[in-house]
Amino acid sequence: MEDSICLDTDILADFLRNKHYAITWIEEHEEECVLAATIINIFELYYGAYKSHSPEKEVEAIEELIDRLEILDFSLDSVNEAGKQKARLEKEGWVIEFRDIFIGAIILTEGFSLKTNNIKHFERINGLKLVE
C-alpha cells in the first residue's frame, strides 16, 4: 500500500457528495497514509462550489475537507515536469487538459501516488503511480 496518496478531484467531489465508496476509502486510508490534494484540485472544488445553488455551504464543506489533507502546491520543478509531459504527449498525439497535466506533474514531483477514477488520462503521464 502506498503511504502518500493524492486524491483527484473526482474522488474529493464524490466524498463531498457523500458517496459511500469515497467516504469509505478515505476513512480506511487516512490513518495509515498521508492523503493530499493538489492546489489545482482545490481550485476545481471551489469552482464547482461557486457555480452551485448553495455556494456558502459547499465552500464550508471544502474548507473542512482541506483541514484533513496535505495540500501540494506548484513549484518550479512541477512546472518543468508539466511542460515536459505536455510536450511529449502532444508529440505522441495525445490531448490532455492542462489541469490534469498540472495535477499529474505536481504529484510526480512531490513523490505521491494518485487515486482517481480518471485513469485513462492519468495513465499517460510517465512515471505517475496510480492507486486502485
N, C-alpha and C positions, 0 to 999 in steps of 0.2 A: 504494500500500500504506500502510495506517495504521502509525504508528510507536509508538503507545501503545495496547496491546490488553489488555483484561481477559478472563481466561478464566473461563467459567462452571463451576459445579460438575460438570456432566456431562462436560465436556472434561477437567477435572482428575481426576475419578474414573476415566475411561477411561485416562488416562495412568498412573495408579497401578495399574490392572488390566492394564497392558502391552498395550493395544490399539494395533495398528500405526498406524492413522490419527492418533491423538492424539500418539503418540511422534514420528512423522514431522513432523507440523505444528509441534509445539513446537520440535523440534530445528532445523527450517528457519527459524523466525522468531525464536528467542531471541537471535541475534547482531545482527540488524538492527532489532529492536523492543524496546521496554520491555514486558515481559509482567508482568501483575499478576493479583491476585485480591482480592476484597473480603473484609473480615473476616467477612461473612456466609457466603461460600463456604467459608472455612476452618472456621467453625462446622459447616457441613454435612458437611465431610470428617471432622472429629473425631467428630461424632455417629455417622456411619456406621461409623467405626473401632471405637468403643466398643460398638457393637451386634454386632460381628463375633466370630468364634471365636478370632481371634488379635489382640486389640487392641494389644498392645505392638508387634508387628511392623508393623501398619498405622500406628500413631502415629509410629513412627520414619520410615516412608516419607513420611508427610505432612510431617514436620519437614524432611526432606531436600528435598522439593519447595518448601517455603516459602522455603528459602535461595536458590532460583533466581528468586523472584518478588518484585515490589514488592507490599506489602500496603496496600490502600486502606481507610481507616478511616471510621467515621461522623463526621460533622461537623454543626454546626447548619445549614449550607447544604444538606447532603444530606437531613437530616430534614425540612426545609422543603420541598424538592423532592419527597420521598416523599409527604408529606401532600397536596401539590397534585396530583400524578399520581394517587394513590389516589382522591381526591375526584372528579376528572374522570372516571376510569374507571368508578366506581360510578354517576355520573350518566348515563353512556353505556350502562350495563347490563353492563359487563364485570367479571368477578370474577378478580382476580389475587392469588395468595398474597402475604402480607406480605413474606416473604423475597425474592421476586422483585422486588417494588416497591423494597425497600431496596437490593438489588443494583443495579437499574437507576438509582436516584437517586444512589447513591454514584458509579457510573461516569460519569453525566452531569455531576455537579458537579466531578469530577476531570479531565474532558476526555478520557476514554478511549473507545475503541470496545469492543464486546463480541463475543467469539467464543463461540457457543453452538449447541447442537443444538435448543434450545427456542425457536425463532424465533417460534412462534405467540403466546407470552406476551409476549416482549420487544418485538416489533414494535409493540405497542400503547402503549408508553411514548414519549410525544412527545419528539423530539429525540435519541433514543438511536440511535447508528450501530451497525449490525451488520456483522460481518466474515464473509465466506464462507470 
